[in-house]
């Protein structure tokens, strides 16, 4: 399988939304209740979603010209989103995306990357060297979800 990592473009809007929703509904559903998934797995404003992707470096993982994952990095070192299509879980897509984020952080002089990982994503990030700062409880549309503030020194 040949994976390419490239910058996000406007043609990726619907694919990234689909990856986001499917990853939550099909993968994170093992760690969160149906009510929590229903509150989390929503995109209310496609224009705002697209604007957020363009507000920071965002990368798309592509296999056979099809987007299969995405991630981003803010100027403060926040890896805000990383989602991989359920059919491409466990084959190295997230590792490739994280390597791109780390490379960009290094190039920008960012010393630490931090993320608010779901219960589902926490083991991946910890395996990659992120350490727990604290557990958090966040509200999404009236539901409380637990996530974890994790960080790593930029390699």
C-alpha positions in Angstrom: 0.0 0.0 0.0 1.4 3.3 -1.1 0.6 6.2 1.3 1.1 9.8 0.3 0.9 12.7 2.8 0.0 16.0 1.2 -1.4 19.4 2.2 -5.2 19.8 2.7 -7.1 21.5 -0.2 -10.7 22.6 -0.6 -11.5 19.4 -2.5 -10.8 17.4 0.7 -13.7 19.0 2.7 -16.2 16.2 2.4 -13.7 13.4 2.7 -12.3 14.8 6.0 -15.8 15.2 7.4 -16.6 11.6 6.4 -13.3 10.3 7.9 -14.0 12.3 11.2 -17.6 11.0 11.5 -16.8 7.4 10.6 -13.8 7.2 12.9 -15.9 8.4 15.8 -19.0 6.3 15.0 -17.2 3.1 14.0 -14.0 3.1 16.1 -14.4 5.4 19.2 -17.8 3.9 19.8 -16.0 1.1 21.7 -14.9 3.6 24.3 -17.8 6.0 24.6 -21.5 5.6 25.1 -24.0 6.0 22.2 -25.1 9.3 23.7 -21.5 10.6 23.8 -20.9 9.4 20.2 -24.1 11.2 19.0 -23.0 14.4 20.7 -19.4 14.2 19.4 -19.9 13.0 15.8 -21.4 16.1 14.3 -20.3 18.8 12.0 -22.8 21.6 12.1 -21.1 24.0 9.7 -19.1 22.9 6.7 -17.8 26.4 6.0 -16.4 26.6 9.6 -14.9 23.1 9.2 -13.1 24.1 6.0 -12.0 27.4 7.5 -10.5 25.5 10.5 -8.6 23.2 8.1 -7.2 26.2 6.3 -6.4 28.1 9.5 -3.4 25.9 10.2 -1.2 23.4 8.4 -3.4 20.3 7.7 -2.3 17.2 6.0 -4.2 14.4 4.2 -3.1 10.8 4.0 -4.0 9.4 0.6 -4.1 5.8 -0.7 -4.9 5.3 -4.4 -6.0 8.9 -4.7 -8.5 8.5 -1.9 -8.1 10.4 1.4 -7.9 8.0 4.3 -6.8 10.2 7.2 -5.9 13.7 8.2 -4.2 15.7 10.9 -3.2 19.3 11.7 -0.9 21.4 13.9 -1.5 24.9 15.3 1.2 27.5 15.9 1.1 26.8 19.6 2.0 23.1 19.0 -1.5 21.7 19.4 -2.2 18.6 17.3 -5.9 19.4 17.3 -7.2 16.6 15.0 -6.0 13.2 13.8 -8.5 10.8 12.4 -8.0 7.7 10.2 -10.8 6.0 8.2 -11.9 2.8 10.0 -10.9 0.6 7.0 -7.3 2.0 7.3 -6.8 1.6 11.1 -3.7 -0.2 12.3 -1.7 0.0 9.0 0.6 2.9 9.8 -1.5 5.8 8.5 -1.6 7.6 11.9 2.1 7.0 12.3 2.8 8.6 9.0 0.6 11.6 9.8 2.3 12.0 13.2 5.7 12.0 11.6 4.6 14.8 9.3 3.3 16.8 12.3 6.6 16.3 14.1 8.6 17.3 11.1 6.5 20.5 10.7 6.8 21.3 14.4 10.6 20.9 14.2 10.8 23.1 11.1 8.7 25.8 13.0 10.9 25.6 16.1 8.0 24.2 18.2 9.6 22.4 21.2 6.5 20.5 22.4 3.5 19.0 20.7 0.3 18.6 22.8 -3.0 16.9 22.0 -6.3 16.2 23.7 -6.6 12.5 22.9 -9.7 10.5 23.2 -9.8 7.2 25.2 -9.4 5.5 21.8 -6.4 7.5 20.6 -4.5 7.7 24.0 -2.7 4.3 23.6 -1.4 5.3 20.1 0.0 8.6 21.3 1.5 7.0 24.4 3.2 4.3 22.3 4.7 7.2 20.2 6.2 8.8 23.3 3.5 11.2 24.4 3.1 11.5 28.2 0.0 12.2 30.2 -0.3 15.7 31.6 -3.9 15.2 32.9 -7.2 13.5 32.4 -9.9 16.0 31.4 -13.7 16.0 31.2 -15.1 18.1 28.2 -18.6 18.9 27.3 -20.0 18.3 23.8 -23.6 19.1 23.2 -24.6 18.3 26.7 -22.6 15.2 27.1 -19.4 14.9 29.2 -16.6 13.0 27.5 -13.3 12.1 29.1 -10.1 12.8 27.1 -6.4 13.2 28.0 -4.0 16.1 27.6 -0.8 14.5 26.3 2.4 16.0 25.2 5.8 15.1 23.7 9.1 16.9 23.2 9.6 17.4 19.4 12.1 14.9 18.2 
